[in-house]
Amino acid sequence: MIAITHIGLSVPDIEEAIKWYEEILEFKLIAGPYSFNAEEENKYNMTNDLLGDHIMKMRNAHMIAGNQVGIELFEFQEPRMKNREAKEYEGFFHICLLTENIEQLAEKIENSGGKRRSDIWNVWKGKPYYLVYCEDPYGNIIELYNHSTETMYANKD
């Protein structure tokens, strides 16, 4: 079986993002933030191998959720990350989190600089499977489920 270990998200300010993910979503910082400066690295390095030679400076940090799935936050400093609208999709466009009370967490996100993007949706009529779409303060879409993906979709019928 293949499992998800972490998802990378870009943010404009890593310190601010770490604080937000800790306080609002109760993620735990487990490593970093680390700094990368291409001028101080070997010509062949892991960061430029992954992201390309145009990345000169960035910072990253690893955080973990309650079920041990992580997020890796990236602050691109040179070149600077472009501000984008959440409706401009290029590759990644959302993460989905599991929480007991999606209404309460959606409200907490909204009251902390994030945004609630949708109503609460009942995924399957007659079943207690709900979701809501939100955004972190940096434009990353956060979908909230009240049951696991497996429970929600394997029990459709």
N, C-alpha and C positions, 0 to 999 in steps of 0.2 A: 504494500500500500504506500502511496506517495502522500505526503502531508505538507501543508503550508507551514513554513518556519517564520517568515516575515515578509512584509510588504514595504517598499520604499516610497516615501512621500517627500515632495519638495516643499519647502517653506521659506519665506523671506527672512526670518529671524529665528535661529535655532533655540536660543535661550527662551524667548517668548513662547515658542511652540512646545518646548519641553515642559514649561510651567503649565501651559494650558492642558496638555495631554495628561499631566499628573493630576492637576486639580479637578478637571472636569470629567475625564474618562477613567481616572484612577489607574493609568498606566504607570509602570515603575521604570525609572531610568536604570539600565544595567551596564551601560558602557558609553564613555564619551562625555561630552562632545570631543571629537578628534578634529584636528586641523590638517588639511592637505595643502601644500604649496608646491607646485610642479618644479619651481626653481630649486627646491631643496631635496627633491627626489631623484632617483635614478631615471634615466631617459625612459626605460621600460618599467612601468609600475602598474599596479593593479587598478588604480583609479582611472588613469588614462586608457588602459586596456579596455575597461568597461565603458567609459563615457566619452572617450575621444580626446585627442591632443589639445583641443581648444579649452578644456577645463584647466585653469591655472590655479585657482584657489577655491576651496570649499570646506565646509565643516559637516560632520555627520555624527549621529548618536543613535544608539539602539535602546528601544523601550520594549517592555513586555506587558501583555494583557494578562488577565486572570487565568486564562487557559493556556498560557505559555506560548501563544502566537505573538510575534513581535511586529513592530514597525521600525523602520530605519528612517530617521529624518535627515534630509539633506538641505543645507543652506548653500546655494551656489553664489559665490562672492565675485568671481572673475571668470567668465562673464556673469553678470548679475542675472538672476532669474527674472524673466519677463513677468509682469503682472498679467494675469489672464482671467477671463471670465470662466466661471464654472461650466458654462455651456460650450466652451471650446475644448473639445476632446481630442487629445493626441496620445494614444496609447492608454495608460492607466486613467480611469476616471472615477473609481470609488472603492471604498472598503466597506465591509458590512460587519457590524458588531452585534453581539448577543447580549441582551440585558433583560432583566425581569420586568422592568417598568419603562416601556419605550416613551410613554407620554412624559414621565418625570425627567428622563434623560434628555429628550428633545427640548424640553423647557429649559433645562440647565445649560444645554448647548446654546440656545437662543439668547439666554440672559448673560452669557459670558463672551459675547463678541462673535459667536457663530450665527448660524441662520437655520431656520426650519424651512425646508423647501416644499413640503407636501403635507397633505392631511395624513391621518393614520389610515392605512389600507388593510382591509381584511383580504388575505391572499386567497383563501378558499372558502366560499360561502358555506356556512354551517360548521366551520371549524375555527378554533380560537387562535389562528395564526395571523399575526399582525406585523406590519412594517411601517416605517416612516423614513423619509429622506431628509437629511440635514446637511450642513456644511460646517467645517471648522473655520476659524477666522481667516484662513489662508486660501480658501476656495476649494479645498479638497472635499469631495462629497462623502458623507458618512451615512450609510444606510443602517438602520437599527431594526433588528428582529427580536421578537419575544420568544422564539423557539429556534433550535439549531436548524441549519439548512437541511440536514438529513431528515429531521422530524417534519419540517414543513413540506418538503417535496416528495419524500418517500411515502408519505401518508396522504397523498392527494386524493386518492379514491376511497 
